[in-house]
Amino acid sequence: MAGQSTNIKIEPTLKKQAQQLFADLGLDMTTAVNIFLRQAVKEHAIPFRIGDPAPNSETLEALREVEMMKKNPTQYKSYTDVDKMMEELLK
């Protein structure tokens, strides 16, 4: 089936980065855009999540731990010497 041309405006830096990425993947811009469009039509949606990535459970737990450490700094050991910290961690 013959293709049909479509013009889109892309920031020059973004276009260059995308072309490099697609070249690294063995694709050209036309093929990459067609893959995106076919997947969008197949899924009846944008084929990827749009928005800030949600932190996973491990990251959420680490954030809670940091908040606890800030609220109760005397309950947690602190270091002023990285070498001593690493020495203790590696015991």
C-alpha positions as CSV (number, residue, x, y, z in Angstrom):
1,M,0.0,0.0,0.0
2,A,1.4,3.4,-0.9
3,G,2.2,5.8,1.9
4,Q,0.7,9.2,2.4
5,S,2.9,12.2,3.5
6,T,2.1,14.1,6.7
7,N,3.9,17.1,8.0
8,I,4.4,17.6,11.7
9,K,6.4,20.2,13.6
10,I,9.1,18.8,15.9
11,E,11.7,20.7,17.9
12,P,15.0,20.4,16.2
13,T,16.8,19.0,19.2
14,L,14.1,16.4,19.9
15,K,14.0,15.4,16.2
16,K,17.8,14.8,16.2
17,Q,17.6,12.8,19.5
18,A,14.7,10.7,18.2
19,Q,16.5,10.1,14.9
20,Q,19.6,8.9,16.7
21,L,17.6,6.6,19.0
22,F,15.6,5.1,16.1
23,A,18.8,4.6,14.1
24,D,20.3,2.8,17.1
25,L,17.2,0.6,17.0
26,G,17.5,0.0,13.3
27,L,14.6,2.2,12.4
28,D,14.0,5.4,10.6
29,M,11.6,8.2,11.8
30,T,8.8,7.1,9.4
31,T,8.9,3.5,10.6
32,A,8.9,4.6,14.3
33,V,6.0,6.9,13.8
34,N,4.1,4.2,11.9
35,I,4.7,1.7,14.8
36,F,3.4,4.3,17.3
37,L,0.3,5.0,15.1
38,R,-0.5,1.3,14.6
39,Q,-0.2,0.5,18.3
40,A,-2.4,3.5,19.2
41,V,-5.1,2.3,16.8
42,K,-4.8,-1.3,18.0
43,E,-5.2,-0.2,21.7
44,H,-7.6,2.7,21.0
45,A,-5.3,4.7,23.3
46,I,-1.9,6.3,23.5
47,P,0.3,3.1,23.8
48,F,2.2,4.3,26.8
49,R,1.6,6.0,30.2
50,I,1.6,9.8,30.1
51,G,2.5,11.5,33.3
52,D,5.0,11.4,36.1
53,P,6.1,7.9,36.9
54,A,4.6,6.6,40.1
55,P,7.2,5.5,42.6
56,N,7.3,1.8,43.3
57,S,6.7,0.3,46.8
58,E,10.5,0.2,47.6
59,T,10.9,3.9,46.8
60,L,7.8,4.8,48.8
61,E,9.2,2.9,51.8
62,A,12.6,4.7,51.4
63,L,10.8,8.1,51.4
64,R,8.9,7.2,54.5
65,E,12.1,6.1,56.2
66,V,13.8,9.4,55.3
67,E,10.8,11.3,56.8
68,M,11.1,9.3,60.0
69,M,14.8,10.1,60.1
70,K,14.2,13.8,59.7
71,K,11.6,13.8,62.5
72,N,13.7,11.8,64.9
73,P,17.4,12.4,64.0
74,T,18.7,11.3,67.4
75,Q,17.3,7.8,66.9
76,Y,19.5,7.1,63.8
77,K,23.2,6.8,63.5
78,S,24.9,9.4,61.4
79,Y,28.4,9.7,59.9
80,T,30.9,12.5,59.2
81,D,33.4,10.1,57.7
82,V,32.5,8.1,54.6
83,D,35.3,5.6,55.1
84,K,34.1,4.8,58.6
85,M,30.5,4.5,57.3
86,M,31.6,2.1,54.6
87,E,33.7,0.1,57.0
88,E,30.7,-0.4,59.3
89,L,28.4,-1.2,56.4
90,L,30.7,-3.9,55.1
91,K,31.2,-5.7,58.4
